[in-house]
Amino acid sequence: MLLTIDVGNTHTVLGLFDGDDIVEHWRISTDARRTADELAVLLQGLMGMHPLLGDDLGDGIDGIAICATVPSVLHELREVTRRYYGDVPAVLVEPGVKTGVPILTDNPKEVGADRIINAVAAVDLYGGPAIVVDFGTATTFDAVSARGEYVGGVIAPGIEISVEALGVRGAQLRKIEVARPRSVIGKNTVEAMQSGIIYGFAGQVDGVVNRMARELADDPDDVTVIATGGLAPMVLGESSVIDEHEPWLTLVGLRLVYERNASRL
């Protein structure tokens, strides 16, 4: 069994693979204050409930793959793999790790590991050209060429960030549940805010993707658009450009990167 861990700014998503199949997944909050020992206890609590794993931490785990956008959490997870999974091969995605995807940006080292991992999975599942839209703390748009190269992207404020900003900066506004309203024209303040978030972000996605596709391919219709991230379902039904929804895209990419580096462990 392969344990994959994707550490985002807000949430950490864990997946358990049996071969190519994801058989279990968990989503927890990302807390930069957690120590390696606390993370180990958390992992033991989650995986101890799975019937394919043993009672002790590490039972049934043959490999680990990790990517993180929070350096302090990556540091603690490195200690977790050393102290609690010492006999288990582990791949931590960082410079020097083989991904199979060339990075054609001004400074490849500044591209988030999760964005590269998403590109790896997109190329494997759909080929290029492709655009990955990841609805996380930020909404990111990442472009993959027809040759499977990562060529750059777009970063915009995420849905939850926008909701929080409205609640903080609007004197008569408050934080709301992100949900689809009854109609585009809101009949009250909450529905008006929900409409602005849902349909505003759907319009943003359509506009940015259409512009990226025109730069990425001679025929924009050749570009496959893949949505991922925890908040993707809120926009899927309202966007006209999304072709595929892959909720575990990053975890799939981690599995692929692990396989490409397993011989070096």
Order of alpha helices (4+ residues) and beta strands (2+ residues): beta-beta-beta-alpha-beta-alpha-beta-alpha-beta-beta-beta-alpha-alpha-beta-alpha-beta-alpha
